[in-house]
Amino acid sequence: MSQVPPIKRLLTIMARLRDPVAGCEWDLAQTFETIAPYTIEEAYEVADAITRGDLADLKDELGDLLLQVVFHSRMAEESGHFAFADVANAISDKMEARHPHIFAGAGGTMDDARWEDIKETERAAKGVTSALDGVAIALPALMRAQKLQKRAARTGFDWPDPSGSEAKIFEELEELKSATSDENRTEEAGDLLFAVVNFVRAHGISAEDALRAANAKFERRFRAMEDKAKGDFQNLGLEAQEALWQQVKKAE
């Protein structure tokens, strides 16, 4: 089988694993719903390999992600809906349609406005009824908030400048401080985070990327603090811990 074209080899392996008689019990037991979490996880592992600059690992993780596409496609083929070739053709059609200046001789260049016009045409063809249709529910919350806000802004529903979203942050902060129940605090905390995302978006920053970078910075500094404490960090008082934090921060 090593001489078979790589994609065909992978498709053959998946078909064998899903064979009703001689296949793998685990693979046969899976559904779109049970595989979906693995698909999301593999996408994050691809992103992690890129962040770490590990191209050898990126190759492996891209393979794992490709397997997810093949797995979903195989299950769809078994139920008579579509096969892997249909998936490949669909994305090929979409890429050609989204790049008319390359494939259709339309001329010009691609910019954000043209891209959004093309996407809007696609949404209209699908019969969408809201500017918010198509924003995936399963997206990370910060990313989804920013996409929802961006879609709403295209209809004119947006602050004219960042001062509006800045004021909204302080308003939501006060409402969170005044909340009297767990349910109300959770709601107001969500409103506060949504307002912060809006303020960040107004400055042209990806909230998801910004928080990801902040997480990495905190982890890096915290680990450095633990190293300086030589295994005794948790026994230090808050004042001593803060002193270590300032040392690490200054060293950077």
N, C-alpha and C positions, 0 to 999 in steps of 0.2 A: 504493500500500500504506500510505501515511501515514495514511489515514482508517480503517484497520482497527484494532479494539481492540488495545491494546498487547500483551497476552498472546498473542492469536491471531497477531499479526504476528510475534512472536518464535518461536512454534511453527512458523509457516510458513517462516521463514528457516532454522530448524534442519532441517526436513524437506527443504528445497531443498539444503542443504549435504550431507545424507546420501543424496541421490538416487543410486541405484546407477549411473545412466547419465550424468547431467549434474551430479553433485555435486562437491564439493571433494575432491581426492585425500587431503589430510591428514585431514579430518573423517571420511571413509569408512574410513580405516585405523585409527581409534581403537577402543578397547574399554573396558569398565568399568575394567579394571586400568590402562590407560595414562592414562585421564582422572582417576582417583582422586587422584594427586599434585597435579594442578592444582586440584581441588576443595578440598583441604586448604590449598594455597597461597592460594587466593582468600579462604578463611575468615580466614586470618591477616592478609591485606591489609585486610579489613573491620575487624578489630580494631585494626590499625595506624592506619587513618583515624580511628577513634573516639578512640584515645589521643592523636592529634595534634589532635583537635578540628576536623578539616577536613571539613565537611559536604558540600562540593562533591565532594571525592574520595570520601567515603562513598557518595554517590549512584552514582558510577561503579563502585565496588568491589562494591556490592550488586547492580548489574547483572551484573557479572562472575560473582558467586556464583550469581545466578539462572540465568545461562546454563549453569552446571554442572548444575543440577537439570534443566533442559530437555534438556541433552545426554544425561544418564543416562536420563531418561524416554523420549527418542526411541529410544535403543538398545534399551531394554526393550520398547517398543512393537513395534519391528521383529522382535523374537524372540518376540512373542506373550505376553509376561508381564504388562505393565501400561503405561498411558500417563500423560501428565502429569495428566489429569483424575483418575485414580485416586490419584495422589500427593496432589493437593489435597484430595480427598474423605477420604483416610485421615487426614491431619493435622487436618482439620476434625472428624472423628469423635473423634479422640484428644483434641483440645482441649475439646470438649464433655463428654467422659467425665471429663476431669481437673478440670473445674470444675462439679461437680454443684450447688454453691451458687448458681451463676449460671444454668445452663441446665436444671437438673432440679428446681428448687425445693426442694433439700435443706436449705436454710438454713445458718446458721453462717458462719464465715469460713475462709479458707485459712491454715493454718500448716504448719510443717515436718512435724509428726507426721501430719497429714491427708494431705499431699502424698505422704509416704513410704508410707502405707497404700494410697493409690491406685496408686502405682507397683508396690507389692508384689502387688496384685491383678492388674495387667497382666502381671507376670512369671509369676505362678501360671497365668494363662490360657494362656501360651505354653509351659507345661510345664517350667519351669526346674527344675534339680535341685540347684543350689548357690546360696548367698547371693551368690556372686561372679559368677554368670552375667549377661551383658549389659554388663559393664564393657569398653568397646571397647579392643581391643589397640592400635589406632593412636593412642590419645590420647597427648599429651606425657607423658613418664615421670613427672614430678612430679605431674601431675594424676591420672594413673592410679593411682599409689601411694596418693594420698590417698583416692580413691574406693574402692579395694580395702580400705583400712583402715577406712573409714566403714562399708562393707558388713559387714565382719567384726565391727566394734564392735556392730552391731545384733543380733548373735547372742550378745553378752556377752563376746566375745573381745577384751578391751581392758584397758589398765591402769586401775585405779580413779582415779588422779590423775596429773598430769604428771611426778611424781617417777620413776615407773617408766620412762617413755620417755626421761627425762633420763639415768637410769643406763645405759640401753641404748646411748645415744650413746657414752658413755665406754668401755663394753665393746667396742663395734664399732670404736672408734678404736684401742684397744690391739690388737685382732685384725688391723687393717689394718697397723699398725706392725710386727707380728710376721710378716706374710705373707712367704713365701720365693720365690714364683713369680709370674710375670705373671698367670697364670690365677687364682691365689689372691688376689692383690692386687685384681684386677678384681672378684672375687666379694665380697671384704670391703668394697671401696669402695661397691658397690651396697648392701650391708647397712647401711653407715654412712649413706648418703643416705636410705635407707628409714626408718631410725631418726630422722633429723632431721625428715623429713616428718611422722612420727608425733608428735614433740614439738611441732612447729608446729601440727598439727591439734588437739592437746590444748588449745592456747591459742585455738582458734577462728579461726585464720588460714589463708588459702589459700596453700599453698606456691608454687603456680604464680604467683599474683599478687605474692607477696612477692619472689620471685626476679626476676620481670619488672621490678619497681620497682627492685631492687638493680642489675640490669643497666643500666637507664636512668640511675641515679645515677652508676654507675661511668663510663659513656660520657660523661656530661655533665662530670664532673670531669676525666677524662683529656683530653678535648678542650680544656678550659680550661687544663690544664697545658701542652699543646702550644702553645697560643696565647701563654702567658706566656714559653715558651722561644724563641719567635720562630723556629721551624723548626729548632732545634738540640737538641730534646729527647733524641733517641736518643744524642747524644754526651755527655750529662751523666752523671755518676756516680750510683750509686744514692742516695747521701746527698743530692745536690742535687735529684734527682727527688723524693725523699721530702719535702724542704723545700717544693718546689712543691705537692705534694699537700696538705700541711698548710695552705699559704696559700689554696689553692682551697677546701679544706674549711671553713676559718675564714671565708672571704668569704661562704659560703652561710648 
